[in-house]
Amino acid sequence: MNTKILSIICAISVICGFTSCSDFLDEQVPQATLTQDEVKDPKYIDNLLISAYAGLLSIEDMNASFSLWNYDTRSDDAYVGGSDFSDGEPFHRLEMGVGVQTTDWPFSSIWTRMYNYLSRVSLSLDVLQSADQENAIIQQRTAEMKFLRAYGHFQLKRLFKKIPFVNKPNMEEEDYNNLSNTEYTNDEGWQQIINDLEEAYAVLPATQADKGRPTKAACAAFLAKVYLYKAYRQDDANSNQVTSINEADLQKVLDYTTLSIYTSAGYGLESDLHNNFRPEEQYENGKESLWAIQYSKNDGTVYGNLNFSNRLIVPCIPKVHDSGNDFYKPSHNLVNAYRTNADGLPLLDTFASVDYTVGSNQTVDPRLFVTVGVPGTPYMFNTDYMMAETNTWSRGGGTYGYFVSLKQNVDPALTNTYLFDCDNQWASSMNRIVFRYADVLLMRAEAQAQLGHSSEAIALVNQVRTRAAGMMTNSIVAGYPNKYGVRYAVGKYNGSYSKEETLKIVKMERRLELAMESERFFDLVRWGDAATVINKYYTDESRTMNFLSGSSFTANKNEYVPIPYEQVAASNGHYQQNCGNW
């Protein structure tokens, strides 16, 4: 870094919506240049930190979304979709578990983009380190940057497992050239992320006036998640198997999901799950949203800093976007998982035996229709766009089915208000929630279940199910039984359950609540369930979805994607490939 002058480039892209929320980037304008002394001043420091926050949206891409939705298509929740197999072919091969190469372009793309983002965070931390460490603003901004650094490392580690950590101060070119992706064991790698977050947790405030900055509750939720991943130890360097489950880590999950941390700051469940996935100002950054990536519109740039990373998920919409992109399509298996029995409980082991259709006598959880666009119901709850099993609603002519993900999409009636046609591809200003309160409840339930506290775990699951039950009469889909002939039934769990039964209940509830939020595949790997669940899914699903024929999930390989060939080749022997004979 030049010791005399530091150029501040804060106008390239911003993270928060100038018109959609009252956020900390609202008043920021390009500041030209600042001297090294000036940039250490708390009143100027945000001009640099904005670049790090902005990287959360300006560096990601529709083929390399930082949400990792592209990689959740390896799970039983979703198909890759698109027009045909050649459309995003490496993702289709990854979805099937066969023919994946270390040279496939998606791997290098997401790796490079994530580390470009981390480089901005590292620069910010280096400058902060040279500022007045006794200043409360400097301390808080340092905590925010450590939170952001943890986020980059966390997403990379879930994806690649063996990663180099950019976590040392004032790194020079030689330091980067000598980075190793095996400097830490798997367990130690999770601990590096935890170290950043625990330092941040000690400083972050309970509330932030500026939307987009992490709070103490957001950091607690993040810590709980990382400790939960760390608890499922993968100690054998030559496999991806879960070798043990660490009770001390599970206790940390309980510590950081103490509900008063969240409720005292005003967090809780929305009455309607759909409220978390609406672009209107009155819904963004709602009480369930602990931390969200803030997108924007009408901010002086060509299109606004919209969410372009989800634009591939927009389906074909007759008379609106006839070509569509139509990726990340919900699976039949996921839709069937919402079926319920006479008591309104999930069919834990038998749900895949029958395909659900609208108008049948089968009962379902109303969360289905907030998560998945199902033929026979309106797209994005707008009756002008009734979905049907016709090719006008499917770019692939039905090859990947006719279901549509709803959580990332916006009602076409909001075009030019929250949804925008940008060079014939659609993007919106809707936030992407990273951590929400329902996830906190379910992480706590999982830790309780693993520790043998079944009654406590079931009570937490029932909190989530109570919200789902309320949606039968009080939600955007409450009228579906009368309008479209669907039948709802949601009940709570009663009685006592064994540890094994409780874990099965918790795992199913995570799937139902968090479906199509890019969590499912990583949950399966964390639990050690990926090979069993996904190979059964291939068998069941390929009976009707022909494109999955020949699919196979290879244990101790397909849990993670390979370290990109370009990175290994350029590392001077410092990077090791993941196990699995890539």
DRENZANU-826334 format. One line per field, with one value per residue (C-alpha): x, y, z; residue number from 0; residue in three letters. Coordinates in nm, 2 decimals. Layout:
N
px <- X  ...
py <- Y  ...
pz <- Z  ...
papa <- NUM  ...
sekol <- Ala  ...
***
This chain:
582
px <- 0.00  0.13  0.22  0.14  -0.20  -0.48  -0.74  -1.09  -1.31  -1.64  -1.87  -1.82  -2.10  -2.28  -2.45  -2.76  -3.07  -3.09  -3.46  -3.55  -3.41  -3.25  -2.89  -2.54  -2.44  -2.72  -2.51  -2.18  -2.03  -1.69  -1.42  -1.14  -0.82  -0.73  -0.39  -0.28  -0.34  -0.69  -0.80  -0.73  -0.97  -1.30  -1.50  -1.33  -1.28  -1.62  -1.52  -1.28  -1.50  -1.78  -1.57  -1.56  -1.94  -1.99  -1.79  -2.08  -2.28  -2.04  -1.80  -2.06  -2.21  -2.51  -2.28  -2.10  -2.36  -2.23  -2.54  -2.41  -2.75  -2.57  -2.42  -2.74  -2.86  -2.65  -2.91  -3.25  -3.42  -3.35  -3.25  -3.01  -3.27  -3.21  -3.28  -3.09  -2.79  -2.54  -2.68  -2.45  -2.31  -2.05  -2.33  -2.54  -2.25  -2.20  -2.57  -2.53  -2.20  -2.03  -1.78  -1.68  -1.33  -1.10  -1.07  -1.45  -1.48  -1.74  -1.49  -1.22  -1.48  -1.63  -1.29  -1.14  -1.44  -1.46  -1.09  -1.12  -1.39  -1.17  -0.88  -1.11  -1.18  -0.81  -0.72  -0.98  -0.85  -0.50  -0.60  -0.81  -0.52  -0.31  -0.59  -0.66  -0.74  -0.90  -1.16  -1.50  -1.59  -1.26  -1.33  -1.68  -1.57  -1.29  -1.55  -1.77  -1.48  -1.39  -1.76  -1.73  -1.40  -1.56  -1.84  -1.61  -1.40  -1.72  -1.87  -1.54  -1.49  -1.84  -1.77  -1.40  -1.32  -0.94  -0.89  -0.61  -0.70  -0.63  -0.63  -0.29  -0.23  -0.03  0.03  0.28  0.29  0.53  0.29  0.01  0.24  0.33  -0.03  -0.12  -0.46  -0.35  -0.20  -0.49  -0.67  -1.04  -1.12  -0.86  -1.00  -1.35  -1.17  -1.01  -1.36  -1.48  -1.19  -1.29  -1.65  -1.59  -1.37  -1.65  -1.92  -1.74  -1.77  -2.07  -2.38  -2.72  -2.87  -2.74  -2.90  -2.74  -2.90  -2.66  -2.41  -2.40  -2.54  -2.45  -2.74  -2.63  -2.29  -2.43  -2.63  -2.32  -2.12  -2.39  -2.38  -2.00  -1.99  -2.26  -2.05  -1.74  -1.92  -1.95  -1.59  -1.43  -1.10  -0.97  -0.77  -0.84  -1.22  -1.52  -1.69  -1.82  -1.60  -1.75  -1.98  -1.83  -2.04  -1.84  -1.91  -2.28  -2.29  -2.14  -2.43  -2.67  -2.48  -2.50  -2.87  -2.98  -3.31  -3.29  -2.99  -3.24  -3.57  -3.42  -3.32  -3.66  -3.60  -3.86  -4.07  -4.27  -4.64  -4.61  -4.29  -4.34  -4.27  -3.90  -3.90  -4.07  -3.90  -4.13  -3.98  -4.21  -4.09  -3.72  -3.50  -3.80  -3.79  -3.68  -3.39  -3.08  -2.84  -2.92  -2.73  -2.88  -2.95  -3.06  -3.25  -3.25  -2.91  -2.75  -2.60  -2.73  -2.96  -2.91  -2.71  -2.96  -2.93  -2.80  -2.68  -3.04  -3.14  -3.09  -3.37  -3.64  -3.87  -4.04  -4.34  -4.58  -4.62  -4.36  -4.03  -4.11  -3.76  -3.67  -3.36  -3.54  -3.26  -3.26  -3.59  -3.75  -3.75  -4.05  -3.88  -3.89  -4.25  -4.35  -4.17  -4.44  -4.71  -4.86  -5.05  -5.38  -5.22  -5.07  -4.71  -4.46  -4.44  -4.08  -4.01  -4.28  -4.33  -4.16  -4.39  -4.66  -4.62  -4.83  -5.06  -5.29  -5.65  -5.57  -5.69  -5.34  -5.28  -4.97  -4.79  -4.87  -4.50  -4.49  -4.67  -4.45  -4.14  -4.24  -4.45  -4.67  -4.88  -5.24  -5.15  -5.05  -4.69  -4.57  -4.93  -5.05  -5.36  -5.26  -4.99  -5.14  -4.88  -4.94  -4.76  -4.70  -4.39  -4.47  -4.38  -4.07  -3.76  -3.65  -3.98  -4.05  -3.72  -3.66  -4.02  -4.26  -4.19  -4.04  -3.85  -4.04  -3.81  -3.58  -3.84  -4.06  -4.42  -4.41  -4.67  -4.38  -4.18  -3.99  -4.06  -3.87  -3.81  -3.62  -3.55  -3.18  -3.06  -3.34  -3.25  -3.44  -3.30  -3.46  -3.37  -3.50  -3.26  -3.11  -3.14  -2.83  -2.93  -3.28  -3.45  -3.61  -3.27  -3.16  -3.45  -3.36  -2.99  -3.07  -3.31  -3.04  -2.79  -3.04  -3.13  -2.77  -2.72  -3.01  -3.25  -3.54  -3.82  -3.64  -3.56  -3.92  -4.05  -3.83  -3.94  -4.30  -4.23  -4.15  -4.45  -4.68  -4.60  -4.66  -5.00  -5.09  -5.03  -5.33  -5.55  -5.32  -5.08  -5.05  -5.15  -5.44  -5.70  -5.56  -5.79  -6.10  -5.94  -5.74  -5.86  -5.55  -5.58  -5.38  -5.29  -5.01  -4.99  -4.74  -4.54  -4.67  -4.54  -4.18  -3.93  -3.60  -3.28  -3.29  -3.65  -3.59  -3.30  -3.51  -3.78  -3.53  -3.36  -3.70  -3.81  -3.48  -3.56  -3.92  -3.84  -3.52  -3.58  -3.44  -3.22  -2.90  -2.87  -2.99  -2.68  -2.44  -2.67  -2.65  -2.27  -2.24  -2.46  -2.27  -2.60  -2.52  -2.43  -2.72  -2.99  -2.87  -2.82  -3.17  -3.30  -3.13  -3.30  -3.65  -3.63  -3.48  -3.80  -3.97  -3.68  -3.49  -3.20  -3.09  -3.04  -2.68  -2.63  -2.42  -2.29  -1.95  -1.88  -1.55  -1.55  -1.87  -1.92  -1.69  -1.60  -1.23  -0.97  -0.96  -0.68  -0.56  -0.51  -0.33  -0.10  -0.01  0.05  0.40  0.30  0.14  -0.22  -0.34  -0.63  -0.94  -0.97  -1.15  -0.89  -0.99
py <- 0.00  0.35  0.51  0.86  0.82  0.57  0.59  0.52  0.36  0.36  0.44  0.12  -0.06  -0.04  -0.29  -0.12  0.02  0.39  0.38  0.04  0.09  0.35  0.21  0.32  0.37  0.62  0.93  0.80  0.98  0.93  1.09  1.11  1.04  1.05  1.07  0.77  0.97  1.08  0.73  0.62  0.89  0.73  0.99  0.87  0.50  0.40  0.52  0.23  -0.03  0.03  -0.14  -0.45  -0.45  -0.38  -0.69  -0.90  -0.81  -0.65  -0.95  -1.24  -1.35  -1.54  -1.84  -1.79  -1.66  -1.61  -1.78  -2.10  -2.18  -2.32  -2.59  -2.67  -2.84  -3.14  -3.20  -3.37  -3.03  -2.90  -2.97  -2.75  -2.68  -2.45  -2.53  -2.86  -3.05  -2.83  -2.52  -2.49  -2.84  -2.85  -2.79  -3.07  -3.31  -3.20  -3.25  -3.61  -3.67  -3.80  -3.66  -3.37  -3.23  -3.02  -2.79  -2.72  -2.34  -2.29  -2.40  -2.15  -1.88  -1.90  -1.95  -1.64  -1.43  -1.52  -1.45  -1.12  -1.03  -1.14  -0.92  -0.62  -0.72  -0.78  -0.44  -0.29  -0.47  -0.37  0.00  -0.04  -0.19  0.12  0.34  0.44  0.10  0.28  0.44  0.27  0.33  0.17  -0.13  -0.18  -0.15  -0.40  -0.64  -0.59  -0.67  -0.99  -1.09  -1.04  -1.23  -1.52  -1.52  -1.55  -1.83  -2.01  -2.03  -2.14  -2.41  -2.55  -2.57  -2.68  -2.81  -2.75  -2.38  -2.13  -1.88  -1.51  -1.42  -1.26  -0.89  -0.69  -0.99  -0.92  -1.09  -1.35  -1.44  -1.50  -1.71  -1.93  -1.99  -2.35  -2.51  -2.76  -2.52  -2.61  -2.94  -2.95  -2.89  -2.61  -2.45  -2.41  -2.27  -1.99  -1.88  -1.90  -1.69  -1.40  -1.43  -1.45  -1.14  -0.97  -1.09  -0.92  -0.58  -0.57  -0.38  -0.53  -0.31  -0.12  0.19  0.11  -0.18  -0.43  -0.41  -0.72  -0.71  -0.91  -1.14  -1.19  -1.28  -1.52  -1.70  -1.72  -1.86  -2.12  -2.23  -2.27  -2.45  -2.68  -2.76  -2.81  -3.04  -3.30  -3.39  -3.51  -3.60  -3.85  -3.65  -3.93  -3.93  -3.70  -3.93  -3.79  -3.96  -3.82  -3.55  -3.32  -3.24  -2.93  -2.78  -2.86  -2.68  -2.38  -2.40  -2.38  -2.09  -1.89  -1.98  -1.86  -1.72  -1.40  -1.29  -1.25  -1.17  -0.89  -0.73  -0.76  -1.07  -1.34  -1.54  -1.35  -1.45  -1.55  -1.72  -1.53  -1.20  -1.29  -1.30  -0.98  -0.67  -0.40  -0.17  -0.27  -0.63  -0.59  -0.63  -0.76  -0.92  -1.26  -1.12  -1.13  -1.03  -0.98  -0.88  -0.55  -0.48  -0.15  0.03  0.39  0.46  0.65  0.35  0.21  -0.05  0.00  -0.25  -0.52  -0.89  -1.03  -1.35  -1.48  -1.38  -1.74  -1.85  -1.65  -1.90  -1.87  -1.64  -1.62  -1.27  -1.14  -1.33  -1.61  -1.73  -1.72  -1.88  -2.14  -2.27  -2.40  -2.59  -2.76  -3.13  -3.37  -3.51  -3.17  -3.11  -3.45  -3.39  -3.13  -3.41  -3.47  -3.75  -3.74  -3.57  -3.30  -3.43  -3.50  -3.84  -3.89  -4.21  -4.26  -3.91  -4.00  -4.29  -4.07  -3.75  -3.46  -3.28  -2.98  -3.09  -3.43  -3.56  -3.54  -3.29  -3.07  -2.81  -2.45  -2.37  -2.57  -2.29  -2.02  -2.22  -2.38  -2.26  -2.56  -2.60  -2.52  -2.23  -1.87  -1.77  -1.53  -1.53  -1.33  -1.48  -1.32  -1.58  -1.93  -2.20  -2.50  -2.81  -2.67  -2.58  -2.21  -2.25  -2.46  -2.36  -2.72  -2.85  -3.03  -3.21  -3.06  -3.05  -2.76  -2.65  -2.30  -2.16  -1.87  -1.75  -1.57  -1.43  -1.12  -1.07  -0.95  -0.68  -0.51  -0.46  -0.13  -0.09  -0.38  -0.61  -0.48  -0.60  -0.56  -0.66  -0.91  -1.07  -1.00  -0.87  -0.74  -0.52  -0.78  -0.85  -1.20  -1.31  -1.50  -1.57  -1.58  -1.65  -1.98  -2.12  -2.03  -2.23  -2.53  -2.51  -2.51  -2.80  -3.00  -2.95  -3.04  -3.35  -3.46  -3.41  -3.63  -3.36  -3.47  -3.29  -2.95  -3.02  -3.11  -2.79  -2.58  -2.77  -2.70  -2.33  -2.34  -2.57  -2.34  -2.06  -2.30  -2.40  -2.04  -1.99  -2.22  -1.92  -1.62  -1.60  -1.51  -1.87  -1.90  -1.89  -2.17  -2.45  -2.26  -2.13  -2.42  -2.73  -2.79  -2.94  -2.82  -3.01  -2.90  -3.05  -3.03  -3.33  -3.47  -3.74  -3.87  -3.96  -4.14  -3.96  -4.12  -4.02  -3.67  -3.62  -3.74  -3.49  -3.20  -3.29  -3.30  -2.97  -2.80  -2.92  -2.80  -2.46  -2.37  -2.54  -2.35  -2.13  -2.31  -2.50  -2.86  -3.00  -2.87  -3.00  -3.35  -3.34  -3.20  -3.48  -3.75  -3.84  -3.72  -4.04  -4.24  -3.97  -3.86  -4.20  -4.30  -3.98  -4.07  -4.40  -4.27  -3.96  -4.11  -4.32  -4.00  -3.76  -3.93  -3.69  -3.83  -4.18  -4.29  -4.05  -4.17  -4.00  -4.12  -4.11  -3.95  -3.75  -3.58  -3.41  -3.13  -2.99  -3.02  -2.75  -2.58  -2.72  -2.36  -2.30  -2.62  -2.57  -2.21  -2.29  -2.42  -2.73  -2.56  -2.68  -3.03  -3.17  -3.30  -3.68  -3.88  -3.93  -3.61
pz <- 0.00  -0.08  0.25  0.14  -0.02  -0.04  -0.32  -0.20  -0.45  -0.29  -0.58  -0.78  -0.60  -0.28  -0.06  0.07  -0.10  -0.11  -0.16  -0.01  0.34  0.56  0.53  0.61  0.25  0.18  0.23  0.09  -0.21  -0.38  -0.16  -0.42  -0.22  0.15  0.31  0.51  0.83  0.72  0.64  1.00  1.13  1.24  1.04  0.71  0.78  0.64  0.30  0.29  0.46  0.22  -0.05  0.17  0.22  -0.15  -0.24  -0.11  -0.42  -0.67  -0.69  -0.69  -1.02  -1.14  -1.20  -0.87  -0.63  -0.28  -0.15  -0.32  -0.46  -0.77  -0.54  -0.35  -0.67  -0.56  -0.29  -0.30  -0.29  -0.64  -1.00  -1.19  -1.46  -1.76  -2.12  -2.15  -2.03  -2.22  -2.04  -1.75  -1.82  -1.53  -1.28  -1.43  -1.40  -1.04  -0.98  -1.11  -0.93  -1.24  -1.49  -1.26  -1.35  -1.14  -1.45  -1.46  -1.47  -1.19  -0.93  -1.02  -1.06  -0.71  -0.55  -0.72  -0.65  -0.28  -0.23  -0.42  -0.17  0.12  -0.01  0.04  0.39  0.46  0.33  0.56  0.86  0.79  0.78  1.09  1.27  1.22  1.36  1.72  1.89  2.19  1.97  2.00  1.64  1.52  1.75  1.62  1.26  1.32  1.46  1.15  0.92  1.12  1.08  0.71  0.69  0.88  0.62  0.33  0.49  0.60  0.26  0.10  0.37  0.32  -0.05  -0.08  0.27  0.23  0.20  0.27  0.54  0.47  0.84  0.91  0.93  0.67  0.43  0.15  -0.19  -0.06  0.22  -0.03  -0.24  0.05  0.18  0.23  0.23  0.49  0.74  0.97  1.02  0.95  1.31  1.34  1.02  1.18  1.48  1.28  1.17  1.53  1.65  1.42  1.53  1.90  1.89  1.69  1.93  2.22  2.05  1.83  1.96  2.02  1.75  1.45  1.32  0.98  0.81  0.67  0.96  1.18  1.53  1.84  1.76  1.40  1.53  1.79  1.51  1.30  1.59  1.66  1.30  1.28  1.61  1.48  1.17  1.39  1.62  1.35  1.34  1.01  1.16  0.91  0.65  0.39  0.42  0.46  0.71  1.04  1.30  1.61  1.74  2.00  2.30  2.40  2.06  2.09  2.43  2.25  2.01  2.30  2.45  2.13  2.07  2.41  2.30  2.51  2.30  2.02  2.18  2.39  2.06  1.91  1.69  1.65  1.39  1.13  1.13  0.77  0.64  0.31  0.48  0.48  0.10  0.00  -0.15  -0.01  0.24  0.52  0.50  0.44  0.75  0.95  1.29  1.16  0.96  1.17  0.89  0.53  0.21  0.12  -0.25  -0.39  -0.67  -0.80  -0.65  -0.95  -1.12  -1.45  -1.30  -0.93  -0.72  -0.78  -0.70  -1.03  -0.86  -0.86  -1.21  -1.34  -1.10  -1.28  -1.47  -1.80  -1.73  -2.03  -2.16  -1.92  -1.97  -2.22  -2.25  -1.88  -1.73  -1.52  -1.30  -0.94  -0.99  -0.69  -0.71  -0.68  -0.37  -0.20  -0.29  -0.16  0.16  0.25  0.26  0.60  0.78  0.95  1.25  1.03  1.08  0.81  0.65  0.76  0.59  0.32  0.17  -0.16  -0.23  -0.40  -0.60  -0.47  -0.70  -0.64  -0.60  -0.46  -0.13  0.02  0.29  0.29  0.50  0.37  0.36  0.04  -0.15  -0.01  -0.11  -0.44  -0.74  -0.81  -1.13  -1.05  -0.83  -0.91  -0.97  -0.70  -0.56  -0.86  -1.03  -1.36  -1.39  -1.32  -1.34  -1.56  -1.67  -2.02  -2.21  -2.18  -1.81  -1.87  -2.07  -2.08  -2.21  -1.89  -1.87  -1.53  -1.43  -1.38  -1.03  -0.96  -0.66  -0.51  -0.23  -0.47  -0.71  -0.72  -0.84  -1.21  -1.11  -0.93  -1.24  -1.25  -0.88  -0.72  -1.03  -1.33  -1.68  -1.73  -2.08  -2.10  -1.77  -1.45  -1.12  -0.80  -0.51  -0.26  0.03  0.08  0.44  0.55  0.91  1.03  1.36  1.25  1.18  1.53  1.68  1.46  1.53  1.90  1.85  1.67  1.95  2.21  2.02  1.98  2.35  2.43  2.54  2.32  2.50  2.47  2.10  2.02  2.19  1.97  1.66  1.77  1.78  1.41  1.34  1.53  1.28  0.99  1.14  1.17  0.80  0.73  0.82  0.83  0.54  0.17  0.09  0.35  0.07  -0.14  -0.01  -0.12  -0.45  -0.57  -0.38  -0.17  0.18  0.47  0.79  1.03  1.38  1.66  1.80  2.12  2.34  2.40  2.14  2.13  2.04  1.69  1.64  1.76  1.52  1.23  1.33  1.36  1.03  0.84  1.00  0.88  0.53  0.53  0.69  0.50  0.16  -0.14  0.09  0.00  0.32  0.24  0.07  0.34  0.61  0.46  0.44  0.80  0.93  0.73  0.56  0.20  0.03  0.18  0.12  -0.22  -0.37  -0.25  -0.41  -0.74  -0.73  -0.65  -0.87  -1.18  -1.23  -1.36  -1.41  -1.68  -1.68  -1.34  -1.47  -1.42  -1.13  -0.84  -0.52  -0.43  -0.05  0.05  -0.27  -0.37  -0.03  -0.15  -0.48  -0.59  -0.54  -0.88  -1.10  -1.17  -0.80  -0.73  -1.03  -0.93  -0.56  -0.59  -0.41  -0.12  -0.20  -0.16  -0.35  -0.16  -0.11  -0.37  -0.65  -0.83
papa <- 0  1  2  3  4  5  6  7  8  9  10  11  12  13  14  15  16  17  18  19  20  21  22  23  24  25  26  27  28  29  30  31  32  33  34  35  36  37  38  39  40  41  42  43  44  45  46  47  48  49  50  51  52  53  54  55  56  57  58  59  60  61  62  63  64  65  66  67  68  69  70  71  72  73  74  75  76  77  78  79  80  81  82  83  84  85  86  87  88  89  90  91  92  93  94  95  96  97  98  99  100  101  102  103  104  105  106  107  108  109  110  111  112  113  114  115  116  117  118  119  120  121  122  123  124  125  126  127  128  129  130  131  132  133  134  135  136  137  138  139  140  141  142  143  144  145  146  147  148  149  150  151  152  153  154  155  156  157  158  159  160  161  162  163  164  165  166  167  168  169  170  171  172  173  174  175  176  177  178  179  180  181  182  183  184  185  186  187  188  189  190  191  192  193  194  195  196  197  198  199  200  201  202  203  204  205  206  207  208  209  210  211  212  213  214  215  216  217  218  219  220  221  222  223  224  225  226  227  228  229  230  231  232  233  234  235  236  237  238  239  240  241  242  243  244  245  246  247  248  249  250  251  252  253  254  255  256  257  258  259  260  261  262  263  264  265  266  267  268  269  270  271  272  273  274  275  276  277  278  279  280  281  282  283  284  285  286  287  288  289  290  291  292  293  294  295  296  297  298  299  300  301  302  303  304  305  306  307  308  309  310  311  312  313  314  315  316  317  318  319  320  321  322  323  324  325  326  327  328  329  330  331  332  333  334  335  336  337  338  339  340  341  342  343  344  345  346  347  348  349  350  351  352  353  354  355  356  357  358  359  360  361  362  363  364  365  366  367  368  369  370  371  372  373  374  375  376  377  378  379  380  381  382  383  384  385  386  387  388  389  390  391  392  393  394  395  396  397  398  399  400  401  402  403  404  405  406  407  408  409  410  411  412  413  414  415  416  417  418  419  420  421  422  423  424  425  426  427  428  429  430  431  432  433  434  435  436  437  438  439  440  441  442  443  444  445  446  447  448  449  450  451  452  453  454  455  456  457  458  459  460  461  462  463  464  465  466  467  468  469  470  471  472  473  474  475  476  477  478  479  480  481  482  483  484  485  486  487  488  489  490  491  492  493  494  495  496  497  498  499  500  501  502  503  504  505  506  507  508  509  510  511  512  513  514  515  516  517  518  519  520  521  522  523  524  525  526  527  528  529  530  531  532  533  534  535  536  537  538  539  540  541  542  543  544  545  546  547  548  549  550  551  552  553  554  555  556  557  558  559  560  561  562  563  564  565  566  567  568  569  570  571  572  573  574  575  576  577  578  579  580  581
sekol <- Met  Asn  Thr  Lys  Ile  Leu  Ser  Ile  Ile  Cys  Ala  Ile  Ser  Val  Ile  Cys  Gly  Phe  Thr  Ser  Cys  Ser  Asp  Phe  Leu  Asp  Glu  Gln  Val  Pro  Gln  Ala  Thr  Leu  Thr  Gln  Asp  Glu  Val  Lys  Asp  Pro  Lys  Tyr  Ile  Asp  Asn  Leu  Leu  Ile  Ser  Ala  Tyr  Ala  Gly  Leu  Leu  Ser  Ile  Glu  Asp  Met  Asn  Ala  Ser  Phe  Ser  Leu  Trp  Asn  Tyr  Asp  Thr  Arg  Ser  Asp  Asp  Ala  Tyr  Val  Gly  Gly  Ser  Asp  Phe  Ser  Asp  Gly  Glu  Pro  Phe  His  Arg  Leu  Glu  Met  Gly  Val  Gly  Val  Gln  Thr  Thr  Asp  Trp  Pro  Phe  Ser  Ser  Ile  Trp  Thr  Arg  Met  Tyr  Asn  Tyr  Leu  Ser  Arg  Val  Ser  Leu  Ser  Leu  Asp  Val  Leu  Gln  Ser  Ala  Asp  Gln  Glu  Asn  Ala  Ile  Ile  Gln  Gln  Arg  Thr  Ala  Glu  Met  Lys  Phe  Leu  Arg  Ala  Tyr  Gly  His  Phe  Gln  Leu  Lys  Arg  Leu  Phe  Lys  Lys  Ile  Pro  Phe  Val  Asn  Lys  Pro  Asn  Met  Glu  Glu  Glu  Asp  Tyr  Asn  Asn  Leu  Ser  Asn  Thr  Glu  Tyr  Thr  Asn  Asp  Glu  Gly  Trp  Gln  Gln  Ile  Ile  Asn  Asp  Leu  Glu  Glu  Ala  Tyr  Ala  Val  Leu  Pro  Ala  Thr  Gln  Ala  Asp  Lys  Gly  Arg  Pro  Thr  Lys  Ala  Ala  Cys  Ala  Ala  Phe  Leu  Ala  Lys  Val  Tyr  Leu  Tyr  Lys  Ala  Tyr  Arg  Gln  Asp  Asp  Ala  Asn  Ser  Asn  Gln  Val  Thr  Ser  Ile  Asn  Glu  Ala  Asp  Leu  Gln  Lys  Val  Leu  Asp  Tyr  Thr  Thr  Leu  Ser  Ile  Tyr  Thr  Ser  Ala  Gly  Tyr  Gly  Leu  Glu  Ser  Asp  Leu  His  Asn  Asn  Phe  Arg  Pro  Glu  Glu  Gln  Tyr  Glu  Asn  Gly  Lys  Glu  Ser  Leu  Trp  Ala  Ile  Gln  Tyr  Ser  Lys  Asn  Asp  Gly  Thr  Val  Tyr  Gly  Asn  Leu  Asn  Phe  Ser  Asn  Arg  Leu  Ile  Val  Pro  Cys  Ile  Pro  Lys  Val  His  Asp  Ser  Gly  Asn  Asp  Phe  Tyr  Lys  Pro  Ser  His  Asn  Leu  Val  Asn  Ala  Tyr  Arg  Thr  Asn  Ala  Asp  Gly  Leu  Pro  Leu  Leu  Asp  Thr  Phe  Ala  Ser  Val  Asp  Tyr  Thr  Val  Gly  Ser  Asn  Gln  Thr  Val  Asp  Pro  Arg  Leu  Phe  Val  Thr  Val  Gly  Val  Pro  Gly  Thr  Pro  Tyr  Met  Phe  Asn  Thr  Asp  Tyr  Met  Met  Ala  Glu  Thr  Asn  Thr  Trp  Ser  Arg  Gly  Gly  Gly  Thr  Tyr  Gly  Tyr  Phe  Val  Ser  Leu  Lys  Gln  Asn  Val  Asp  Pro  Ala  Leu  Thr  Asn  Thr  Tyr  Leu  Phe  Asp  Cys  Asp  Asn  Gln  Trp  Ala  Ser  Ser  Met  Asn  Arg  Ile  Val  Phe  Arg  Tyr  Ala  Asp  Val  Leu  Leu  Met  Arg  Ala  Glu  Ala  Gln  Ala  Gln  Leu  Gly  His  Ser  Ser  Glu  Ala  Ile  Ala  Leu  Val  Asn  Gln  Val  Arg  Thr  Arg  Ala  Ala  Gly  Met  Met  Thr  Asn  Ser  Ile  Val  Ala  Gly  Tyr  Pro  Asn  Lys  Tyr  Gly  Val  Arg  Tyr  Ala  Val  Gly  Lys  Tyr  Asn  Gly  Ser  Tyr  Ser  Lys  Glu  Glu  Thr  Leu  Lys  Ile  Val  Lys  Met  Glu  Arg  Arg  Leu  Glu  Leu  Ala  Met  Glu  Ser  Glu  Arg  Phe  Phe  Asp  Leu  Val  Arg  Trp  Gly  Asp  Ala  Ala  Thr  Val  Ile  Asn  Lys  Tyr  Tyr  Thr  Asp  Glu  Ser  Arg  Thr  Met  Asn  Phe  Leu  Ser  Gly  Ser  Ser  Phe  Thr  Ala  Asn  Lys  Asn  Glu  Tyr  Val  Pro  Ile  Pro  Tyr  Glu  Gln  Val  Ala  Ala  Ser  Asn  Gly  His  Tyr  Gln  Gln  Asn  Cys  Gly  Asn  Trp
***
